[in-house]
Amino acid sequence: MGISGFEPSFLVGIEPFVGRELCEVALLEWRPADRDLAAGTVAVEFVFEEGCLRIVNGLDENRIEVGAAHPDHIRHRLGR
């Protein structure tokens, strides 16, 4: 097992963020136009100067995504 219960294969792609300063944190609520089984689930987004990293609910398992979030997410920024 890797960091916090994630398999090492799920951590591929996060190397650019290791050791970097965190700029912002947000909760992303999944609200697709065509309601689906995952509607209402929440992802945690970490924003760095180098880009974004999200921990999302993959329904049967959590996963890590890198890059811009899907536009069907409603962003709830957490204040500093």
Summary of the structure (lengths in Angstrom):
residues: 80
radius of gyration: 13.0
end to end distance: 32.1
largest distance: 38.5
contacts: 176
relative contact order: 0.26
helix: 12%
strand: 42%
